[in-house]
Amino acid sequence: MSSSYSKNLISILEMLWNIEKDLNLVAYNETEKKIYYMIAWKISSCGSCNMSDVIKSSGFSRSTVYKTVKKFECDNLVLVKQSLGDKREFNLILAS
């Protein structure tokens, strides 16, 4: 591994660590972080995100996604709102 590659990698990892600290994600495991990032990515790219989007896109089980989103909701990272169009669906909103 070249020296400049190592320095760049370390720099990127430090930025990621700082982002996770700013978002209060440090205490979460890798699966939970991936789910949070998937929610953020879906909202950013599509304008909205619901539970089904996260389950389909993440590849995690429905149970894992629901438990993680509930944890985020309890920690005030994500707001969960019932869809007006489909009462069986829940929209996810990143708390600010």
C-alpha positions as CSV (number, residue, x, y, z in Angstrom):
1,M,0.0,0.0,0.0
2,S,1.5,3.3,-1.0
3,S,2.0,6.1,1.5
4,S,-0.3,8.6,-0.2
5,Y,-3.1,5.9,-0.4
6,S,-2.7,5.2,3.3
7,K,-2.8,8.9,4.1
8,N,-6.0,9.3,2.0
9,L,-7.6,6.3,3.6
10,I,-6.8,7.6,7.1
11,S,-8.2,11.0,6.2
12,I,-11.4,9.5,4.9
13,L,-11.8,7.3,7.9
14,E,-11.3,10.3,10.2
15,M,-14.0,12.2,8.3
16,L,-16.4,9.3,8.6
17,W,-15.7,9.1,12.4
18,N,-16.4,12.8,12.7
19,I,-19.6,12.5,10.8
20,E,-20.7,9.6,13.0
21,K,-19.9,11.6,16.1
22,D,-21.8,14.6,14.7
23,L,-24.8,12.4,14.0
24,N,-24.6,10.6,17.3
25,L,-24.1,7.2,15.5
26,V,-20.9,6.2,17.3
27,A,-22.7,3.9,19.8
28,Y,-24.5,2.0,17.0
29,N,-23.3,-1.2,15.4
30,E,-22.4,-1.4,11.7
31,T,-25.8,-2.8,10.7
32,E,-27.6,0.0,12.4
33,K,-25.3,2.6,10.8
34,K,-25.9,1.1,7.4
35,I,-29.7,1.3,8.0
36,Y,-29.3,5.0,9.0
37,Y,-27.2,5.8,5.9
38,M,-29.7,4.0,3.7
39,I,-32.5,6.1,5.1
40,A,-30.5,9.3,4.5
41,W,-29.5,8.2,1.0
42,K,-33.1,7.4,0.1
43,I,-34.4,10.7,1.4
44,S,-31.6,12.5,-0.4
45,S,-32.0,10.7,-3.8
46,C,-35.8,10.2,-3.8
47,G,-37.1,12.9,-1.5
48,S,-38.7,10.4,0.8
49,C,-38.2,7.1,2.5
50,N,-40.4,4.4,4.0
51,M,-39.8,1.2,5.8
52,S,-40.3,-0.9,2.7
53,D,-37.7,1.1,0.8
54,V,-35.1,0.4,3.6
55,I,-35.9,-3.3,3.7
56,K,-35.7,-3.7,-0.1
57,S,-32.5,-1.6,-0.5
58,S,-30.6,-2.7,2.5
59,G,-31.1,-6.4,2.3
60,F,-31.7,-6.7,6.0
61,S,-34.6,-8.5,7.4
62,R,-37.9,-6.7,8.1
63,S,-37.4,-7.5,11.8
64,T,-33.8,-6.0,11.9
65,V,-35.0,-2.8,10.1
66,Y,-38.0,-2.3,12.3
67,K,-36.0,-2.9,15.5
68,T,-33.3,-0.5,14.4
69,V,-35.7,2.2,13.3
70,K,-37.5,1.9,16.6
71,K,-34.2,2.4,18.3
72,F,-33.5,5.5,16.2
73,E,-36.9,6.8,17.0
74,C,-36.4,6.4,20.8
75,D,-33.0,8.2,20.4
76,N,-34.7,11.0,18.4
77,L,-32.6,10.4,15.3
78,V,-35.6,9.4,13.1
79,L,-39.3,10.3,13.1
80,V,-41.8,7.7,12.0
81,K,-45.0,8.9,10.5
82,Q,-47.8,6.8,9.2
83,S,-48.4,7.2,5.4
84,L,-51.5,9.1,4.5
85,G,-51.9,7.1,1.3
86,D,-51.3,3.6,2.7
87,K,-52.1,3.1,6.4
88,R,-49.9,0.0,6.4
89,E,-46.8,2.0,5.5
90,F,-44.6,4.3,7.6
91,N,-42.5,7.2,6.3
92,L,-39.1,7.9,7.8
93,I,-37.9,11.4,8.4
94,L,-34.4,12.3,9.7
95,A,-34.7,14.4,12.9
96,S,-32.7,17.6,12.8
